Amino acid sequence: MSASANIGDLSALDDVVSGAAPVHVICLGLAALDLVWRVERLFAGRSEKIKATGYGTLGGGMAANASVAVARLGASVAFWGRAGNDAAGHEMRSAFVSEGVDVQNFRLFSDGRSSVSGIIVDGSGERQIVNFRGLYPEAADWLPLESVAGAASVLADPRWVEGAATLFREARARGIATVLDGDMADAEVFERLLPLTDHAIFSEPALASFAGSADDKSLAALARFGCRVIAVTRGEGGVSWYENDRLHRQAAFAVDVVDTTGAGDVFHGAYALAIGAGLDVPAAMAFSAAAAAMKCRHAGGRNGIPDINECLAFMRTKP
């Protein structure tokens, strides 16, 4: 096991900062409207009522939040996904546009229903989530695959399997890095997508569900799928990954946590940007961990996502 002793060589991000070498990322997958209640404590029993101290609506979804992170960090990004032609779908589209995310291929289906999540967040930043995943066609034959040629990297979550497989196959054919947000999904989803994935980054619950354990040894066991990198994010426990027949670890950046909602999504978006910009894996992991940590200092899944200069400055202040 190797442990990261420094933040690595981040010089490949200089051209992103200056605009001399723009990076374009495509993010595909879930867009949801998050209805967020702030509470003093999470639900503990089977039937109970708790009082909310605050309430708001926010755009959410794994790949959707990742796309906003890419935009905030200074890269060009397009979100490819599905929603209903309903109030939630239009609110999500407007939120993307306000962030500078390309929504040309965020399709609102007239006979669809948007994905909506209910989230409660306690005073320590821990959360409970219930999600309606939405109803829309699974087919991905409308995606403009010729535009993949302009991407430096592509990212997908496991919520639109046909779309992710279609995007990853095209990216693989063009030699473009593929990044999978390994959130909870059925085993057959990962068995289909992992052979098309260069960088697979799991959450701990998803890794435990799919591999039978969330420990570091399970990462090596998944090398059979041929991914360049198999990783797991562990919140304040940092991130572990398997690459080139070795296990590695990046520590988390210490911050005062307000809300962990969206932290994993921000990590994935920052990682796709970093890999697209040409960072090596240790530096990409450090950059992504810093961006995710900075988000956790603020309430909401998108509030607090830093710009690239803020993230780099934050990293320089940490040991």
N, C-alpha and C positions, 0 to 999 in steps of 0.2 A: 504494500500500500504506500503510495506517495501522497504527501500533503502539500498543498500550495503554500509556499513561503512568502510570495509576493504577488502583486497584481499582474505580473507578466508584461509582455510587450504590447502596448496599446497603440503604437504608432500608426497602425493601419487605419485607426479612426480619425487621424488628422485630416485626411482628405474629405471625410464625411463632414467634419466640423467646418472646414473651409468651403465646402461645396465643389471642390476640384474633381472629386470622383464620386458622384451621386450613387447611392445604393437604392435599388428598388426591390421590395419584398412583396410577395403575394401571400395573404393569409386566407385560409378557407375553413369554413366550419360554422359553429354555432354563434348566432347573434340572439340575445335575449334581452328583454326589458326587465330590469331588477327593481322590485319593490322592496325597499329596505326599511326595517324598523330597528331603532336603537333601544336596547333594554338594559336593565340593571343585571339581569341574569338570564341564562338560556332556559328553555323548557326542561323540566326534570321529571315530570310525571306523564302518565298516559292521557289524562284529561285535566287541563288547568287553563287558567287565564292569567296573563301577565301584562303589566302596564308598559307601554312604549314611552320613551322620553323624547323620541324624535322619529320623523318619517320623511322619506323622499323617494323619487324614482330616478333610476340611472340606467343608461345603456350597459349591457353586460354580455356574457358569453365568452368562452375561452379564446377562440380565434379572434373574436371581435375586440376584446380587451387587448390582445396581443397586437392587433393592427393599430390601435390607438397608441400603444407604447412605442411602436416603431415610428409613428408620425411624430410623437412628442420628442423622441430621441433624435429627430432630424433627418430621417430617411423618407424616401417616397414609398408609399404603400397602397395596395389595393385590397379591398375585402371582397371575397367571393362567397356568397351565401344565399340563404333563402329566408323569407318571412312571409307573413300574410299581408295582403293589401288591406290592412286594418289600422286602427289608431296606434297600436304598439309598433307595427312595422314602420309607419311614417315617422314616429318619434325616434326610432333607432336610426333611420336613414338621416334625419336632420342632425342627430348627434354626430354621426360619422362625418358629414359634410363640414360641420363646425370645427372638427379636428383636422381637416385636410386629408381625410381618407377618401380614396377613389371608390365610389359606390356604383360604377357603371354596371358591375356584375353582381350586385346585391339585389336579387330579384324578389319583388313582392308579388306573390301569386294571388289572383283574385279569388280562387277557391281554397286558399290556404289559411292557416291560423298561426299567428306568431308565437314564439316561445316566450314565456313569462316566468320569472323566478320570484319567490318570496324569500327574503333573507332577514334573519334577526341577528344582531351583533351586540355582544355584551361589552361591559366596560373594559375588559382586558383585550378586546379585539377578536375573541373567538366567535365563531358563527355557526348557525344551522341554516340549511338551504333546502327548499322544496322547489322543484322545477317542472313545468309543463314544457316538453321539448318541442311542441309545435306540430303542425300537420302540413306537409307539402310534398310534392313529387320527389322521389329519390333519384330519378334520371339526371345525369350530368352531361348529356349530349349537347347542351346549349352553351357550355363553357367555351370561351375563345382561346383555345389552346395555343394558337400561334403567338399570342402575347406573352406566353411563358418565356419566350426567348429573351425578353427584356428584363427578366428577374435575375437578381444575384443569388437569391435563395427563396424557397417556398416553405410555408408552414401550414399544417392542418391539424385540427383536433379530430377525435373519433366520432363526432356526432353526425357527420354526413359521409358515410363510408364510400359510397359510389363516387362522390365528388373528390374525396381525398385520394382514392386509388387512381382516378383519372388524372388528377393534377400531378401526383407523384410519378406515374408512369411517363408522362410527358417531360417532366423535369429530369428524370433519370436519363431519358433518351438524349437530352441536351446537355448532360453533365452538370446540372444545376443542383446544389445541395438541397436535400429534403429534411425537414425538421418535423417530428411528430410530437404533439402534446399528448402524452400518455395518461389521460384521465380515465376514470372508471368506464369500462366498456366490456362487452361480452368477449370471451376468449377468441371466438372466430373473427372478430374485428381486428384484433392484434395479429392473428395468424395471417390475415390478408394484407395488412398494411406494413408490418415490420419488414418483410422482404423487399419492400420498396423504399425503406427509410434509411437515411444516412445517420441521422442523429435522433434517437428516441429518448425522450426525457419524461419519465413517469412521475406521478405523485406516489407517495408511500401506500395509500390504500389501493390504488390501481395495480401497483407492482405486487403487493401481497395477494390480491385477488387473482391476478393472472399467473404469477410464478409460484404461488404457494407460500411465499415469504417476502418480506421487504428488506431482508438483510443484504449486505454487500455481495455475498456469494451468489445470490439469485441473479445479479447483473451478469456475471460471467456465464451463468447457465443459459442466458438468452442470446449469447453470442452466436448461437446456431442459426439465427435469422440473417446473419451477415451484415448487421448495422456497423457502421464505423464506430459509433459511440452509443452506449446504453447507459443511461443515467437515472438517478432518482433524487428528487428534491425533498428535503427533510425539514423545511421551515428553519427554526433556530438551530437545527442540527446541521445546516449547510447542505451541500450536494455531493453525492458520490457518483463516480462514473467508471466504466470499464472501457478501455481503449488500448489497442495494441497489446493485448494479453496482459494488461496490468490494471489494477484498481487504483483510483486516484480520489482525492477529496479536496473540496474547497469549503472553508469555513464560512459560516454566515457572518454578515456584518452586523455588529451590535447596534441596535436603535431602540428608542422607546416606542413600543408597538401600540398603536391606536386601533388598527383594523387590518386583518390579514386578507380580507376579501380581495381577490384579483391578483395577489402577489405572485402566484404561480403563472398566471397569464402574462404578467409583465416580464417575468423571468424568461418565458418562452419567446416573447416578442423581441426582447433585447438580445437573446441568444441568436435568433434568426438574423437580426441585423448584423451582429458581430461576425458571424460565420460568413455572411454575404460580403462583408467588408474585407474579409481575409484574415481575421484574427485566428490564432491557433486555439485549440480547445481550452487549455487552462486559462488563457486570457479572456476568452469568451465566457467561461463559467464565472470568473471573477466579476466581469462587467455586468453580467446578468444578475448575479447575487446582489451587487450594489444597487442596481435599479430597483429590484424587488424590495430590498430593505428600505429604500427611501420611500417607496409607495406606502409601506406599512406604518409610516408616521402620520398618516392622514386617513380620515374616514372615507369609505367609498372605494369601489373597485378601480376607479380611474383617477380620483383625486390624488395628487402627490406624485404622479409619474414624472420623473425629472426630464429636463432636456439633457442633451449629451454633455454639455459643458458642466452643468450642475453635477451630473453623475461622475465625471472624471475628477472634478474638484473634491467631491465626497470621498472618492477612493484614495486620493492623495492624503487625506487627513487620517486615514485608518492605518493601523499597523499591518 
